[in-house]
């Protein structure tokens, strides 16, 4: 059954999808955003560091900013180097919701549903246990590394980094994000991102080594704790996911997709 027709269907209500929907709606295009999550921005999928110039382009409010940072400290066995890259560490849930609200204020619609597949000029989705279909002149896939829409045109990410991140209490304030590479001689990296009174600490490894994530992350935590920088008594939050590392896809467009 066709529920409605739109000029543009955006699959995925992350920052890219919401921003594209807002821009299109501002230009008079009828837009439907479809997102599988019941709560936009949850669970958070990254450490939340963004450059300062992004604020001018997206208009997120002060409430989304957890901390300002001076830049990135690169750490390797040979030493460390600080790179000036002023930015913000964001509350990703609030940031994502703000961008979604901007899209809705511009006239876009939002449906919480799971997109099962692309079907010609539309998408088949499941909403409240019922299958339905939206039709659009253009379909935009902003549905993450395992994009259903990308696969429908034969374009999908094939090489991934598996990542795991904890949120922990901070002992000492820090104005720098850190990137550590390699991890104990392995291909991969670790990060430390200050968020005011807490820090986001994570590890990324090639997907085939994902079973080692927790082991390496716990060792990295112990190292930071030994340096007196974080508390280890209790993990305040945990998240994880896949990060595409295969570079740009061969093509990002086919027909109306």
DAGIBEL-V638181 format. One line per field, one symbol per residue. ss: DSSP state (2 for helix, 1 for strand, 0 for the rest). burial: 1 if it has 16 or more other C-alpha atoms within 10 Angstrom, else 0. Layout:
# DAGIBEL-V638181
ss = ???
burial = ???
This chain:
# DAGIBEL-V638181
ss = 01111111111000222222222222000011111000000000000011102222220002221111111111110011111111111102222222222222200011110111111001111110011111111111100000022222000000011111111111000001111100100101111111100111111111222222222222222222220001000000111111110000000000000
burial = 00001111111111111111110110001111111100011001111111000000000100011111111111100000000011111111111111111111011111011110010011111100000111110111111110111101001110111111111111000111111110100001111111110111111111100100110111011001100011110000001101110000000000001
